[in-house]
Amino acid sequence: MSLSDSATAAPSIEGGRSTRIPWQARLVLAAVLAAAALAAFLLLRNGLHGLEVEQTFGLTFGRRVNTAIAIVIASVSAGIGTVLFQTVTHNRILTPSIIGFDSLYVLIQTVAVSVIGAEFIANSDTVPQFLMQTAAMIVFAVALYGWLFSGRFGSLFLLLLTGVVLGLAFRSVAEFLQRLLSPTDFDALFLNMYGRISDVNAALLPIAGTLVLVVAVIAWRRRRVYDVLMLGREPATGLGLNHRRELTGALVMIAVLMAVSTALVGPLTFFGFIIATLAYQLAGDWRHRAVIPMAVLLGILTLALGQLLINTDVFGTDVMLTVVIEFCGGLLFLAVLLFRKGSL
């Protein structure tokens, strides 16, 4: 039996119930809504106030195009990364942030500001700093995987536990160093510790987009393998899958996606959880051929609509979209824990 046959014949799990609307039609509908949201964000000058169409495609439109590209990159990274991470961990409430990516990013920023000063934040969107931060997070993740999986007793649970401990350690060191900063340096650092989708350096987009595209293509070509990986170690091994190799490869791709996204737009802790949770409910099929593109499309729809609402001052003039998303994601996380704790 081939991997594709075994994935097709896999037992029905949560989200695999027969539905009246085919999963292909659901994806088409999600794609239309996502494209409409992006178009509205790009073309509507004043958001929903009068629905005025932008007449001049000057500086404002160019910045919106950069933001739209950043939205797509962040959605692809968070969607694929979170779905794959939940596949390999067999848990619907875990996200890649548990390994410590966000904490490591904050620590790197804090150490740099402590040594260099606020000038580091002023130049934080340069290509060398982007590559440095991305490489640091990828090296950290790959070294962690290699160390924990190379031993005799290496396991995924040990990886998760170590990631949580290291994340807490990184956060504690960063908070200690932040207390030593001057008020000016701390203010500059504080604003940089949140996601900044609408303020991305256009020079970083080709590099980030290329890295994310390569990983996305690899993940899509191996979607049937991940369907089998979802069954667990013993069933996957019985079907001829090298479980440890595929698990490690998936974790490395997750590390690349999350490192690029975090270095580009900043930490988005609950964003991946939101779109992955909704994708499992709306995809109409448990297999990755439906869940992955649905998660990506829902991410684009969420961020594009959010930016459109921000332009209308619905949340206030000084509110950042990522703060609203993290707040809503935290509420969704608590709701899932309280009402679906028996089926996670």
N, C-alpha and C positions, 0 to 999 in steps of 0.2 A: 504493500500500500504506500503510495507516495504521500508526501507532506500535504499536498493540496487536497488529496482524497481524504486523508485523516482529519484535516481541518474541517472539511465539508461535513464529514460524518460525525463530528464531535457532538457530544451530548449537549442538549439545550441547557443553558445557564441563564442567570438573570440578564434580562435584556434581549434574550433570544426567542421570546414568544412570538407566535405568528401575529402579524399586524395587518390591518386593512390597507395601509399605505406602504408600498414597496420602499425599501431603503434607497433605491436609486432616485425615486421621486422626492424623497425627503432631502437628499443631497442637492438636487436641482433647486428645490425651494430655498434651502439655506444659502446656496450660491447666489441666487437672484437677490435675496435680502441683503447678503453681505456686499454684493456689488452695488446695490442701490444705496446702502449706507455710506460706502466709500465715495460714490459719486456725489451724494448730498453733502458730505463733509468737504469735498473738494470744490464744489461749485456754488454752494450757498454762502453768500458773503456774511450775512448776519444770523446764521443758524436758522432757527425757526421763526425769527421776527420778520414777518412779511415774506419769507421765502424768496428773498431777492437773489438773482443770479449774478455772480461776479462778472463784471464787464471787462475788467482789465486783468490780463494774466501776467501780472508783474511779480513783485517781490512776495506779496502775500500768497499768491497761488503757488509759487515755487516752494515756499516753506511748507505749504500744506501737502504738496507732492512728497517732500521728504518725510513729513509726518506719516503720510499714508504708507510709504514704503516701510518705515519703522514699525507701523502697526502690523503689516503683513509679516515681517520678520519675527516680531515678538509673538504673534499668534501661531506661526508655524513652529517656533521653538517651544513655546509653552504647551501647545496642543500635542505635538508628537512626543516631546520629552515626558510630559505627565502621563500620557496614556501608556507609553512603554514602561515607565517606572512602576505604574500600578500593575502592569502585566507581569513583570518580573518579580514583584513583591507579593502578588496575589492579594492586594489590599486596596480598596477604593478610596481610602482617606489619606493615603500617604502621597507626598509630592517630593520632587527632587530636592527641594529646599531643606529636607530633613538631614541630608548629608552635610550641609553646612556651607552651601554656595553663597547664600546671602550674608552669612556671618563672616566668611572669608573676604567677600567684597568690602564690607564695612571695615574690617580690620586693615585691609590694604589701603583704603582711603584714609583711615585714621593715622596709620603709621606714616604715610606719605605727607600728610598735612603737618604732623608733629615734627618731621625732619625738614621739610621744604617750606611749609607755611601755606597760606591761602593761595599762593601762586600756583600750587599744584591743581587746585580746583579750577582756577581760571583757565588752565591749559589741559584740563582732564579729557577733553574731547579730541585730542590730537591722535593721529594714527599710532605713533610709538606707544603712548600710554594705553590705548585700547588693546594693542597687541600684547603688551606686557601683562595687563590685567587678565586678558583671556588666557594667555599661556600659563599664568600662575594658577588659575582655577582648574585648568585642564590637567596640569602636572600634579596638582594636589589630588584630584579625583583618581587619576590613573595610578599614582603611587599608592593611594589608599586601597584601590582594588587589587593591585598586584601584591601588596603586603598581606592583605586579609585572605585572598584566595589562593596564595601560594602555599600556605601551611596546611598541615594535615587536618586541622580542625576548622579551616576556613569555611565560612557560611555567610549567606545573605543576612541572617539575623545579626551576626556579629558585625557585619558591615554597617547596618542601620544603627546599632547601638553605638559603635565607634563614631559614626557620623554625628549622632546627637550630642555625644560628649565633646567632640572637637568643636562642634558649632557653638555649644555653650562656652567652651574655653575661649574661642575666638571673640565671641561677643563680650565676655568679661574683660579680656585684655583691652579690647577697643573702648569699652566704657571707662576703664581706668585711665587710658591715655587721653580720652576726651575731657576728663576732669582737669587735666593739666594744660589744656589749650587756652589760649587767650580768647576773649569773647568774639573778636573778629574772625579768628580762625574757626572757632566752633560754629558760628553762624554760617560760614561758607560751607563747612563740612555737613552741617545738618540738612541744608537744602539739597545736597548731593546724595544723601542716603536714601532718597525716595525716587521712584521711577520718574523719568522725564521723557515721555514719548513725544511731546510736542517741541522738544528742544534737543534735537539730535544733529550732530555734525554730518553734513552731506558726504564728506570725504570718507566716512566710516561705512556708509551703506553698501558700496560695492564689495568690500571685504567681508562684512558680516553676511550680506546676502549670498555670496558665493559659498561660504562655509556652511550656512544653513541649508542651502539648496543641495549641496553634495550629500550631506547627512540625510536630508529628507528623501532624496532619490534612493539611497541605500536602504533606508527604513521601509520605503514603499515596495521595493523589489523583494524584501524579506518579510512581507506582511503575513504570508502563509506560515512561515517559520514561527512568528510570534503567536499565531493562533494555536500552534501546537505547544509552544512554550507556556501558554496560559493554562494548559491542562495540569501542570505540575511536573516535578522532577521525574518520578517513576513512570507515568504515562509517556512523557516526552522521550525519555531514554528508551522505553520499550518500543517506540516508533522509530528508533534509529537516530535520534537527535543527540548531538553532543551538548548536553545541558549546560555544563560549566562554560564551554567556549561561547555558546550563544548568549548566555547570561552576561558574561564579561563584555562581549562585543556590544550588546545592547546598552550596558551601563556606560561604556566609553562614548557611544553616540549621544546618550543622555547628557553626559558631562560636557561634550562639545556644544550641544544646543543650549544648555543652561548657562554655560560660561559666556558664549557669544551674546546671548540675550541680556544677561546681567551686566556685562561690560558695556553694552550699547545703550540700554534704556534704564538700567538700574534694577534693584530688587523688585520682583512682583511675586510675592510669596503665595497669595491665594488665587491669583489669576488662573494659573493652570488647573487648580482644583475646581474652580467654577466651571470652566469650559469642558473639562473632562467629565465631571459629574453630569452636566446637562447633555453631553454627547452620548453617554451611555443610555440616557432616558429617551433621547429623541432620534437616535440613529436608526432604530428598527432592526438592527442586526448586531450581534455581539462581536462579530469578526472585525479585524482591524481594517479591512477594506472599506467599512462604513464608519467605524468609530473615529479613526484618525482624521479623515477629511471633514467629518462633522465637527470635531473639536476645533480644527483650524478655522473653519468657516464661522463657527460661533464666536471664536476669539476675534476675528476681523469684525464681525457684526457688533460685538460688545464694545470694542475700543473705538470703532468709527462712530457709533451712536453716542458713546460717552463724550468723545471730543466735540461732536455736534452740539450736545447739550451744554458742554462747558462754554462754547462760543455764545450761547444764549444767556449766560449768567444764571442758569437755573440753580446751581449749587453755590453761587456767590463768585465774586471776581477773583478771590485769592485761593480758591479750592483747587487742588490738583486732582486730576482724574484717577491717578493711581491710588490716592488715599481713599477715594470713594469705593474703588474696586476692592481694596483690601478690607474695608469695613463690611461691605456686602459679602465678600468671601468668608470672612470670619463668622458672620451670622449663618451663612449656608453650611459651613463646617460644623457649627454647633447643632444646627437642625438635623444634619445627617447623623451625627453622633447620638442625638436624643431619640430620633424617630425611626432610625434604620440600623440600630446597633446590632441587631440580630442577623443582618444579611450582608455585613461588610466583608 
